[in-house]
Amino acid sequence: MSYQYLELTLQQQVATVWLNRADLHNAFNTQLIEELDQCLQDLNQRVDIRVVVLAGRGKSFSAGADLNWMKQAGQAAHTDNQADALKLAKMLNTLATLKQPTIARVHGIAFGGGMGLAAACDICIASTQAQFATSEVRLGLAPSTISPYVIAAIGTRQASRYFLTAERISAEQAKHIGLVHEISHPEQLDQQLDQIIAALLQGAPQAQAASKQLIQMVSQHPLTESLRIATANHIADIRQGHEAKDGLNAFLNKQTAPWIVASTK
């Protein structure tokens, strides 16, 4: 599939989705949102793709929503305005629930929806020069659709500050509050990315998908008897799968797990 505002590169088992609206700092409009949602859905169906990286062309990761698009949406009929917002919410959910591990590679600014993209990925690495912000209140808006992912990443207390002040958050501070996992000097960012990808490719793909589901299940519910039963059922099901059998046999026999062999072809 060809894209106007995305560039998809494939290297062995890694897909990199480049936001490619560099002249506008990769700001969202309806078409970019739809293209990104479709691209992610397509990748979710591919068994040959083990890791998905989200990155931005040009000077920025993403400046968030295109302000002209937001203005037009606000002036549209309520049903059209709501439908537009639902497309953004759907795209973020597609990203957050992708079966493959996802990595946000952030350089430059990640404001508003751009910060939402970073938070919706499983792992976020950032250049030391990266900056983040939930900047919506300074435009008379609120970080509505990105809020579930940002709050999950930084917690309610930090969101209480940054949603309201819209302060710029440095890469170092973003790591401190839990949004970013690793920061690197710009020239070392891709080396850091490669190290994380290498670590991910050591894991079994179905087990990683199940682990992502486990995080969603556990993080959204209190520790009750039903949750304890659900987690027990979860591991019982996984133990009966072929990956667990292959992986345990490989470890006990001091052999390489089959998915690791596949990743190096």
C-alpha positions as CSV (number, residue, x, y, z in Angstrom):
1,M,0.0,0.0,0.0
2,S,1.3,3.5,-0.9
3,Y,1.0,6.4,1.6
4,Q,1.0,10.1,1.3
5,Y,2.0,10.9,4.9
6,L,3.8,7.7,6.0
7,E,6.9,5.8,4.9
8,L,7.1,2.1,5.8
9,T,10.6,0.5,5.8
10,L,11.1,-3.2,6.5
11,Q,14.4,-4.8,7.6
12,Q,14.3,-8.5,8.3
13,Q,11.7,-8.8,11.2
14,V,11.5,-5.0,12.0
15,A,9.0,-2.6,10.5
16,T,9.7,1.1,10.9
17,V,6.7,3.4,10.4
18,W,8.0,6.9,9.6
19,L,5.6,9.8,10.0
20,N,6.4,11.7,6.9
21,R,4.8,15.1,7.0
22,A,8.0,16.8,7.9
23,D,7.1,20.3,6.6
24,L,4.5,20.5,9.3
25,H,6.5,18.6,12.0
26,N,4.4,15.4,11.3
27,A,1.2,17.0,12.6
28,F,-1.9,14.9,12.4
29,N,-4.7,15.4,9.9
30,T,-7.5,13.0,9.0
31,Q,-5.5,11.3,6.2
32,L,-2.4,10.8,8.3
33,I,-4.6,9.3,11.1
34,E,-6.3,7.0,8.7
35,E,-3.1,5.9,7.0
36,L,-1.4,5.2,10.3
37,D,-4.4,3.2,11.6
38,Q,-4.5,1.1,8.4
39,C,-0.7,0.6,8.3
40,L,-0.7,-0.7,11.9
41,Q,-3.7,-3.0,11.2
42,D,-1.8,-4.5,8.3
43,L,1.3,-5.0,10.3
44,N,-0.7,-6.7,13.1
45,Q,-1.6,-9.4,10.6
46,R,2.0,-10.2,9.6
47,V,3.7,-13.1,11.3
48,D,7.1,-12.1,9.7
49,I,7.2,-8.8,11.6
50,R,8.4,-9.1,15.2
51,V,8.9,-5.4,16.2
52,V,7.3,-2.2,15.1
53,V,9.2,1.1,15.5
54,L,7.3,4.5,15.2
55,A,9.5,7.4,14.2
56,G,9.3,10.8,12.5
57,R,11.0,12.3,9.5
58,G,12.4,15.8,9.6
59,K,13.1,17.8,12.8
60,S,10.3,16.4,14.9
61,F,8.7,13.2,16.0
62,S,5.2,14.8,15.9
63,A,3.8,18.2,16.9
64,G,0.4,16.6,17.5
65,A,-2.7,17.7,15.8
66,D,-2.7,20.0,12.8
67,L,-4.3,23.2,14.1
68,N,-6.1,23.9,10.9
69,W,-7.6,20.4,11.0
70,M,-8.6,20.9,14.6
71,K,-10.2,24.2,13.8
72,Q,-12.2,22.7,10.9
73,A,-13.3,19.8,13.1
74,G,-14.5,22.2,15.8
75,Q,-16.6,24.1,13.3
76,A,-18.2,21.0,11.8
77,A,-21.5,19.5,12.8
78,H,-21.3,17.6,16.1
79,T,-21.7,14.2,14.5
80,D,-18.9,14.9,12.0
81,N,-16.7,16.4,14.8
82,Q,-17.2,13.3,17.0
83,A,-16.6,10.9,14.1
84,D,-13.2,12.7,13.4
85,A,-12.2,12.4,17.1
86,L,-13.2,8.7,17.1
87,K,-10.8,8.1,14.2
88,L,-7.9,9.4,16.3
89,A,-9.0,7.4,19.4
90,K,-9.2,4.3,17.2
91,M,-5.8,4.8,15.8
92,L,-4.2,5.2,19.3
93,N,-6.0,2.0,20.4
94,T,-4.7,0.1,17.4
95,L,-1.2,1.2,18.3
96,A,-1.6,0.4,21.9
97,T,-3.0,-3.1,21.3
98,L,-0.7,-4.2,18.5
99,K,0.4,-7.8,19.0
100,Q,4.1,-6.9,18.3
101,P,6.2,-5.0,20.7
102,T,6.3,-1.3,19.7
103,I,9.0,1.3,20.2
104,A,8.6,5.1,19.9
105,R,11.9,6.6,18.6
106,V,11.5,10.2,19.6
107,H,13.6,13.1,18.5
108,G,12.7,16.8,18.5
109,I,9.3,17.6,19.8
110,A,6.5,15.3,20.7
111,F,3.6,17.6,21.7
112,G,-0.1,16.8,22.2
113,G,-1.0,13.8,20.1
114,G,2.7,13.2,19.5
115,M,3.2,12.6,23.2
116,G,0.1,10.4,23.0
117,L,1.8,8.2,20.3
118,A,4.9,7.9,22.5
119,A,2.9,6.9,25.5
120,A,0.8,4.4,23.5
121,C,4.0,2.5,22.4
122,D,5.3,-0.3,24.7
123,I,8.8,1.3,24.9
124,C,9.9,4.9,24.3
125,I,13.4,6.0,23.7
126,A,14.3,9.6,23.2
127,S,17.1,11.9,22.1
128,T,18.5,14.1,24.8
129,Q,17.2,17.0,22.7
130,A,13.6,15.7,22.6
131,Q,10.8,17.7,24.3
132,F,7.3,16.6,25.3
133,A,4.2,18.4,26.3
134,T,0.5,18.0,26.7
135,S,0.0,21.4,25.2
136,E,-3.8,21.3,24.7
137,V,-5.0,23.7,27.4
138,R,-3.0,26.5,25.9
139,L,-5.2,26.2,22.8
140,G,-8.4,26.0,24.8
141,L,-8.5,22.2,24.4
142,A,-7.9,19.1,26.6
143,P,-5.7,16.0,26.0
144,S,-8.8,13.8,25.7
145,T,-8.0,11.0,23.4
146,I,-4.4,10.6,24.5
147,S,-5.2,10.7,28.2
148,P,-5.6,6.9,28.8
149,Y,-2.1,6.3,27.4
150,V,-0.4,9.2,29.0
151,I,-1.9,8.7,32.4
152,A,-1.0,5.0,32.2
153,A,2.6,6.0,31.5
154,I,3.1,8.9,34.0
155,G,0.4,8.4,36.6
156,T,-2.4,10.5,37.8
157,R,-0.3,12.8,40.0
158,Q,2.1,13.8,37.2
159,A,-0.8,14.2,34.8
160,S,-2.4,16.6,37.3
161,R,0.5,18.9,36.7
162,Y,1.3,18.6,33.1
163,F,-2.2,18.4,31.7
164,L,-3.0,21.7,33.4
165,T,0.3,23.6,33.0
166,A,1.2,22.4,29.5
167,E,4.8,22.8,30.4
168,R,7.5,21.5,28.1
169,I,9.1,18.3,29.5
170,S,12.7,17.6,28.8
171,A,13.9,14.2,27.8
172,E,15.5,13.8,31.2
173,Q,12.3,14.8,33.1
174,A,10.3,12.5,30.8
175,K,12.4,9.6,31.9
176,H,12.1,10.6,35.5
177,I,8.3,10.6,35.4
178,G,8.1,7.3,33.5
179,L,7.2,8.4,30.0
180,V,10.6,7.5,28.5
181,H,12.6,4.4,29.2
182,E,16.0,5.5,27.8
183,I,17.6,8.7,26.6
184,S,20.6,8.9,24.3
185,H,22.6,11.6,22.6
186,P,21.2,12.1,19.1
187,E,24.1,10.3,17.3
188,Q,23.6,7.3,19.6
189,L,19.8,7.1,19.4
190,D,19.8,4.4,16.7
191,Q,22.4,2.4,18.6
192,Q,20.1,2.4,21.6
193,L,17.2,1.4,19.4
194,D,19.2,-1.5,17.9
195,Q,20.0,-2.8,21.4
196,I,16.4,-2.9,22.5
197,I,15.3,-4.5,19.2
198,A,18.0,-7.2,19.7
199,A,16.6,-7.8,23.2
200,L,13.1,-8.1,21.9
201,L,14.1,-10.6,19.3
202,Q,15.3,-12.9,22.0
203,G,11.7,-13.3,23.2
204,A,9.0,-15.6,21.8
205,P,6.5,-13.7,19.7
206,Q,3.3,-15.3,21.0
207,A,4.6,-15.1,24.6
208,Q,5.3,-11.3,24.0
209,A,1.8,-10.8,22.7
210,A,0.4,-12.7,25.7
211,S,2.5,-10.6,28.0
212,K,1.1,-7.4,26.5
213,Q,-2.4,-8.8,27.1
214,L,-1.4,-9.6,30.6
215,I,-0.3,-6.0,31.3
216,Q,-3.6,-4.7,30.1
217,M,-5.6,-7.3,32.2
218,V,-3.7,-6.7,35.4
219,S,-3.2,-2.9,35.2
220,Q,-6.9,-2.2,34.8
221,H,-8.3,-4.3,37.7
222,P,-7.8,-4.5,41.5
223,L,-6.2,-7.5,43.0
224,T,-9.2,-9.7,43.5
225,E,-9.9,-13.4,43.5
226,S,-11.2,-13.2,40.0
227,L,-7.9,-11.5,38.9
228,R,-5.8,-14.2,40.6
229,I,-7.8,-16.8,38.8
230,A,-7.4,-15.0,35.5
231,T,-3.7,-14.8,35.9
232,A,-3.5,-18.5,36.8
233,N,-5.5,-19.4,33.7
234,H,-3.3,-17.1,31.6
235,I,-0.1,-18.9,32.5
236,A,-1.7,-22.3,32.3
237,D,-2.8,-21.6,28.7
238,I,0.7,-20.3,27.8
239,R,2.4,-23.4,29.3
240,Q,0.5,-25.6,27.0
241,G,1.6,-23.7,23.9
242,H,4.3,-24.8,21.5
243,E,6.5,-21.8,22.3
244,A,6.7,-22.7,26.0
245,K,7.5,-26.4,25.2
246,D,10.1,-25.4,22.6
247,G,11.6,-22.7,24.8
248,L,11.8,-24.9,28.0
249,N,13.3,-27.8,26.0
250,A,15.9,-25.5,24.4
251,F,16.9,-24.0,27.7
252,L,17.2,-27.4,29.5
253,N,19.2,-28.8,26.6
254,K,21.4,-25.7,26.3
255,Q,20.1,-25.1,22.8
256,T,19.0,-21.9,21.0
257,A,15.3,-21.2,21.0
258,P,13.8,-21.6,17.5
259,W,12.5,-18.1,17.3
260,I,16.0,-16.7,17.9
261,V,17.3,-18.8,15.0
262,A,14.5,-17.4,12.8
263,S,15.3,-13.8,13.8
264,T,18.9,-14.1,12.5
265,K,18.1,-15.4,9.0
